[in-house]
Amino acid sequence: MPPERYTDGYGHDELPLFRKGRDKQIEDMAKFVDEFDGKHYEGKTDKERLARQIKGVHDHISSGAWKTVEEISMATGYPQPSVSAQLRNLRKEKFGGLDVQGRYRAGTRIFEYKLNK
């Protein structure tokens, strides 16, 4: 059975399995941020920041339009390495297992991404 999906009232998909509303979803996502790991991860200081990042990246690619990491970074204000990390995380089951697709932008060696609904 696929995960339950919500919309935000504006026609955009919200992350699966989370309550409606951006602030509530950030709170819900923060519960799962403890599952992040890494040599320099500190839950006390990184938890809310990473939850906001993953939600911000999700919101930006949810239109279904193809976007480069640079475009997502400029729109969200998050550093490009953080955007790349959150795109990878959105694909993981523990963060929704979303279908984030990637391809080379036509005529370039620049990769772009979109959320397949």
C-alpha positions as CSV (number, residue, x, y, z in Angstrom):
1,M,0.0,0.0,0.0
2,P,1.5,3.4,-1.0
3,P,2.1,6.0,1.7
4,E,-0.8,8.4,2.3
5,R,-0.2,11.8,0.6
6,Y,-1.6,15.2,1.5
7,T,-1.8,18.4,-0.4
8,D,-1.0,21.8,1.0
9,G,-4.2,23.5,-0.2
10,Y,-2.5,25.0,-3.2
11,G,-2.3,21.8,-5.2
12,H,1.3,20.9,-4.1
13,D,2.0,17.4,-2.7
14,E,3.2,17.4,0.9
15,L,5.6,14.9,2.2
16,P,4.0,11.5,2.7
17,L,3.0,10.3,6.2
18,F,3.2,13.8,7.7
19,R,0.5,16.1,9.1
20,K,-0.8,19.0,7.0
21,G,0.8,22.4,7.1
22,R,4.4,23.4,6.6
23,D,5.3,24.1,10.3
24,K,3.8,20.8,11.4
25,Q,5.6,19.0,8.7
26,I,8.9,20.5,9.8
27,E,8.2,19.4,13.3
28,D,7.4,15.9,12.0
29,M,10.4,15.8,9.8
30,A,12.6,16.9,12.7
31,K,11.6,13.6,14.5
32,F,13.2,11.7,11.7
33,V,16.3,13.9,11.4
34,D,17.8,12.0,14.3
35,E,18.2,9.2,11.7
36,F,20.8,11.3,9.9
37,D,24.3,10.4,10.8
38,G,27.7,11.5,10.0
39,K,31.0,12.4,11.5
40,H,30.0,16.0,12.3
41,Y,26.3,15.6,12.9
42,E,25.1,16.9,16.2
43,G,21.4,16.5,16.8
44,K,21.1,19.3,19.2
45,T,22.3,22.0,16.7
46,D,21.5,20.3,13.4
47,K,18.1,18.8,13.8
48,E,15.9,21.8,13.0
49,R,18.3,23.1,10.3
50,L,18.3,19.8,8.4
51,A,14.5,19.4,8.7
52,R,14.0,22.9,7.3
53,Q,16.5,22.1,4.5
54,I,14.8,18.9,3.4
55,K,11.4,20.5,3.5
56,G,12.6,23.6,1.6
57,V,14.2,21.5,-1.2
58,H,11.1,19.3,-1.3
59,D,8.8,22.4,-1.7
60,H,11.0,23.8,-4.5
61,I,11.1,20.7,-6.6
62,S,7.4,19.8,-6.0
63,S,6.3,21.8,-9.0
64,G,7.5,19.1,-11.3
65,A,9.7,21.5,-13.2
66,W,13.3,20.5,-13.9
67,K,15.8,22.4,-11.6
68,T,19.5,22.4,-11.2
69,V,21.2,22.3,-7.8
70,E,22.3,25.9,-8.4
71,E,18.7,27.0,-9.2
72,I,17.4,25.2,-6.1
73,S,20.2,26.7,-4.0
74,M,19.5,30.2,-5.2
75,A,15.7,29.9,-4.6
76,T,16.1,28.3,-1.1
77,G,19.2,30.1,0.1
78,Y,20.8,26.7,1.1
79,P,24.4,25.9,0.0
80,Q,24.7,23.7,-3.1
81,P,26.2,20.7,-1.1
82,S,23.3,20.8,1.3
83,V,20.8,20.8,-1.6
84,S,22.5,17.8,-3.1
85,A,22.4,16.0,0.2
86,Q,18.7,16.7,0.7
87,L,17.9,15.5,-2.8
88,R,19.6,12.2,-2.0
89,N,17.8,12.1,1.4
90,L,14.4,12.6,-0.2
91,R,14.9,9.4,-2.1
92,K,15.5,7.4,1.1
93,E,12.6,5.4,2.5
94,K,13.0,7.0,6.0
95,F,12.4,10.4,4.4
96,G,9.5,9.4,2.2
97,G,11.1,7.4,-0.6
98,L,10.1,10.0,-3.1
99,D,10.7,9.7,-6.8
100,V,13.3,12.4,-7.4
101,Q,14.5,12.1,-11.0
102,G,17.6,13.4,-12.5
103,R,19.0,14.0,-16.0
104,Y,21.5,16.1,-17.9
105,R,20.1,19.4,-19.1
106,A,19.9,19.3,-22.9
107,G,23.2,20.3,-24.5
108,T,25.0,20.6,-21.2
109,R,26.9,18.6,-18.6
110,I,24.7,20.1,-15.9
111,F,22.4,17.8,-14.0
112,E,18.9,18.8,-13.1
113,Y,16.2,17.2,-10.9
114,K,12.4,17.1,-10.5
115,L,10.0,15.4,-8.3
116,N,7.9,12.9,-10.2
117,K,4.4,12.8,-8.8
